């Protein structure tokens, strides 16, 4: 499975690496206007600032990266990976009949499902590891000495992103484990993922509808708050880990017991 999917994993990893290096390359062009940009952000309605993760401003490279990349672009890239990859690992094999060949070998359904889950987690870890390392490389190449980089905060932001996508991937894997049709699995996973993301985005726009954020696990991910030291991460990270573990375990357990159209 790793041989089959390694190219796809690396495509997402290199895509993420390209965009984060681009962000670090662009930052010096904004650095001369930091004060003006921060004043502009302060003049925006609080809802807009929260929705686009601009709370940490553009005063530091970490704040710039958290808003411009980790707040939206990374979420979209890796969420798409979670939806497509989990569907390819489970529902696509059932839909195309390939799962019958796997289960005809001397192996169990549980082992097949656990292998596919392990492949998914390996791919996710690879993407986030490459992204994190390229962030350090980007700072060294385009900004300055790494000793001046707030590496601890940057690592916490990447860990928060990893745990968010672990939860996103777990839900998509559960859907894929229960689906016989590839397109249906893709559709349900996409609606759930981007539906929850939209609830979080809309809830940030106004205090009157902020309660919508209580309905979505995306509210547990706050890159700007992590960089600014304003977010308590222990509870949020624990919830994301639990969502991921429960959904992956449920997907494996239910796949073992369900009827398959083989």
matplotlib code that plots the C-alpha trace (Angstrom):
import matplotlib.pyplot as plt

x = [0.0, 2.9, 4.4, 1.0, 0.3, 3.8, 3.7, 0.4, 1.5, 4.7, 2.7, 0.7, 3.8, 5.8, 2.7, 2.5, 6.3, 6.1, 3.4, 5.0, 8.4, 6.5, 5.0, 8.5, 9.8, 7.0, 7.3, 10.2, 8.2, 5.5, 8.0, 8.5, 4.8, 4.1, 2.9, 0.5, -0.8, -1.3, -3.2, -5.4, -6.1, -7.1, -9.5, -11.3, -14.4, -13.3, -15.3, -13.3, -10.1, -11.1, -12.5, -9.3, -7.0, -5.4, -5.4, -1.6, -1.0, 1.9, 4.4, 6.3, 7.0, 5.2, 2.1, 2.2, 2.5, -0.2, -2.7, -1.7, -1.0, -2.0, -5.3, -6.8, -4.6, -3.1, -6.5, -7.9, -4.9, -4.7, -8.4, -8.7, -5.9, -7.8, -11.0, -9.5, -6.9, -9.2, -11.7, -9.0, -7.8, -11.2, -14.3, -12.6, -11.3, -14.8, -16.4, -14.0, -14.0, -10.3, -11.1, -12.3, -8.7, -7.2, -9.6, -9.1, -5.5, -4.8, -5.5, -8.4, -10.6, -9.3, -5.7, -6.6, -8.4, -5.7, -3.1, -5.1, -5.4, -1.6, -1.0, -3.2, -1.5, 1.9, 0.9, -0.4, 2.7, 4.9, 3.0, 3.2, 6.8, 7.9, 5.8, 7.4, 11.0, 10.4, 9.2, 12.5, 14.4, 12.3, 13.2, 16.9, 16.9, 14.7, 14.5, 17.6, 19.2, 17.2, 18.2, 15.9, 12.9, 10.3, 10.6, 8.7, 5.5, 5.9, 6.2, 3.1, 1.2, 2.2, 1.3, -2.1, -2.6, -1.5, -4.1, -6.8, -6.2, -6.0, -9.6, -10.6, -9.0, -10.6, -14.1, -13.4, -11.9, -15.0, -17.3, -15.1, -15.2, -19.0, -19.4, -19.7, -19.7, -16.6, -18.5, -20.9, -18.0, -16.3, -19.5, -20.3, -16.8, -16.6, -19.9, -19.0, -15.5, -16.3, -19.6, -17.9, -15.3, -18.0, -19.8, -16.5, -15.9, -19.4, -19.4, -16.3, -17.9, -20.2, -20.7, -24.4, -23.7, -20.5, -22.4, -22.1, -18.5, -19.6, -21.0, -17.6, -14.2, -12.5, -13.1, -10.4, -7.8, -6.5, -3.1, -3.1, -4.0, -1.1, 1.4, 0.1, 0.1, -3.6, -4.9, -5.1, -4.2, -4.3, -8.1, -8.5, -5.7, -7.1, -10.5, -9.0, -6.9, -10.0, -12.0, -9.3, -8.8, -12.5, -13.3, -10.4, -11.2, -14.9, -14.1, -11.9, -14.4, -17.5, -15.6, -14.9, -18.6, -20.4, -21.7, -19.5, -20.7, -17.9]
y = [0.0, 2.4, 1.6, 2.4, 5.6, 7.1, 9.3, 10.8, 11.5, 13.2, 15.3, 16.8, 17.1, 19.0, 21.1, 22.2, 22.7, 25.0, 27.2, 27.6, 28.5, 31.0, 32.6, 32.9, 34.4, 36.9, 38.0, 40.5, 42.4, 42.9, 43.6, 47.3, 47.9, 45.9, 48.9, 50.0, 46.5, 46.0, 49.2, 48.1, 44.8, 46.7, 48.8, 45.7, 44.4, 41.8, 39.1, 39.6, 39.4, 36.2, 34.6, 35.0, 34.2, 37.7, 38.1, 37.8, 40.5, 40.8, 42.1, 38.8, 36.1, 33.6, 35.8, 36.3, 32.5, 31.6, 33.9, 33.6, 29.9, 27.9, 29.7, 28.8, 27.4, 24.5, 23.6, 23.4, 21.4, 18.8, 18.5, 17.6, 15.1, 13.5, 13.2, 11.8, 9.6, 7.9, 7.2, 5.7, 3.5, 1.9, 2.8, 2.9, -0.7, -1.9, 0.0, -1.4, -4.9, -4.8, -5.5, -9.0, -9.8, -8.5, -10.5, -13.6, -13.7, -15.3, -12.1, -10.7, -7.7, -6.2, -6.4, -4.9, -1.9, -1.4, -1.4, 1.2, 3.4, 3.1, 4.1, 7.1, 8.2, 7.8, 10.0, 12.7, 12.6, 12.8, 15.9, 17.7, 16.7, 18.1, 21.3, 21.8, 21.2, 23.5, 26.2, 26.2, 26.0, 29.0, 31.1, 30.3, 31.0, 34.1, 35.7, 35.3, 33.2, 30.3, 31.4, 34.4, 32.2, 31.4, 27.7, 26.4, 28.3, 27.3, 23.6, 23.9, 25.3, 22.4, 19.9, 21.6, 21.2, 17.6, 16.8, 18.6, 16.6, 13.4, 14.1, 15.1, 12.0, 9.8, 11.0, 10.5, 7.1, 6.1, 7.2, 5.4, 2.2, 2.1, 3.1, 0.8, 3.6, 5.8, 8.9, 8.7, 8.4, 11.4, 13.4, 12.6, 13.2, 16.5, 17.7, 16.8, 18.4, 21.6, 21.9, 21.9, 24.3, 26.6, 26.6, 27.6, 30.3, 31.8, 31.6, 33.8, 36.6, 37.8, 37.3, 36.7, 33.5, 32.5, 29.6, 27.8, 27.2, 24.9, 22.5, 22.0, 20.6, 23.2, 25.6, 23.7, 24.8, 28.4, 29.0, 32.7, 32.1, 29.6, 32.0, 34.9, 32.6, 33.3, 29.7, 26.9, 23.9, 20.9, 20.4, 21.2, 18.8, 16.0, 16.3, 16.2, 13.1, 11.4, 12.2, 10.7, 7.6, 6.9, 7.4, 5.3, 2.5, 2.7, 2.5, -0.6, -2.3, -1.6, -2.7, -6.1, -6.7, -5.1, -6.9, -6.3, -6.5, -8.8]
z = [0.0, 0.7, -2.7, -4.3, -2.5, -1.7, -4.9, -4.0, -0.4, -1.6, -4.1, -1.2, 0.9, -1.8, -2.5, 1.1, 1.2, -1.9, -0.4, 3.0, 1.4, -0.8, 2.4, 4.0, 0.7, 0.6, 4.2, 3.7, 1.2, 3.9, 6.7, 5.8, 6.1, 9.3, 11.3, 8.6, 8.1, 11.8, 12.0, 9.0, 10.8, 14.0, 12.0, 10.6, 12.5, 15.1, 13.3, 10.1, 12.1, 13.8, 10.7, 8.8, 11.7, 11.7, 15.4, 15.7, 13.1, 10.7, 13.2, 13.2, 10.6, 12.9, 13.0, 9.2, 8.6, 11.0, 9.3, 5.7, 5.5, 8.6, 9.0, 5.6, 2.9, 4.8, 6.1, 2.6, 1.2, 3.9, 4.3, 0.6, 1.2, 4.1, 2.1, -1.1, 0.4, 3.0, 0.2, -2.0, 0.8, 1.7, -0.3, -3.7, -3.2, -2.3, -5.2, -7.8, -6.4, -5.4, -1.8, -2.8, -3.9, -0.7, 1.5, -0.6, 0.7, 4.2, 6.1, 8.1, 7.5, 10.7, 9.5, 6.1, 7.8, 10.3, 7.5, 5.6, 8.7, 9.3, 5.7, 6.0, 9.3, 7.7, 4.8, 7.2, 9.3, 6.2, 4.9, 8.3, 8.8, 5.4, 6.0, 9.5, 8.2, 5.2, 7.6, 9.4, 6.1, 4.7, 7.7, 7.4, 3.6, 3.4, 6.9, 9.1, 11.8, 13.1, 16.6, 16.2, 15.1, 17.7, 17.0, 20.0, 19.0, 15.4, 16.4, 18.6, 15.7, 13.5, 16.2, 16.5, 12.7, 12.8, 15.5, 13.6, 10.5, 12.5, 13.5, 10.0, 8.6, 11.2, 10.3, 6.6, 7.2, 9.2, 6.3, 3.8, 5.9, 5.8, 2.1, -0.9, -3.4, -3.9, -5.0, -2.1, 0.3, -1.2, -1.1, 2.5, 3.7, 1.9, 3.2, 6.8, 6.6, 4.8, 6.6, 10.0, 8.6, 7.4, 10.8, 12.5, 9.9, 10.1, 13.9, 14.0, 12.1, 14.9, 18.6, 18.0, 16.1, 17.9, 19.4, 16.0, 16.8, 19.6, 16.9, 15.2, 16.1, 13.9, 16.7, 18.6, 16.1, 16.6, 15.0, 15.6, 19.3, 19.6, 18.2, 20.4, 23.5, 24.0, 23.5, 26.1, 24.1, 26.5, 26.4, 22.7, 21.7, 23.9, 22.2, 18.8, 19.7, 21.1, 17.9, 15.8, 17.9, 18.3, 14.6, 13.3, 15.8, 14.9, 11.2, 11.7, 14.0, 11.7, 8.6, 10.2, 10.8, 7.8, 4.8, 1.7, -2.0, -3.0]

ax = plt.figure().add_subplot(projection="3d")
ax.plot(x, y, z, "-o")
ax.set_aspect("equal")
plt.show()
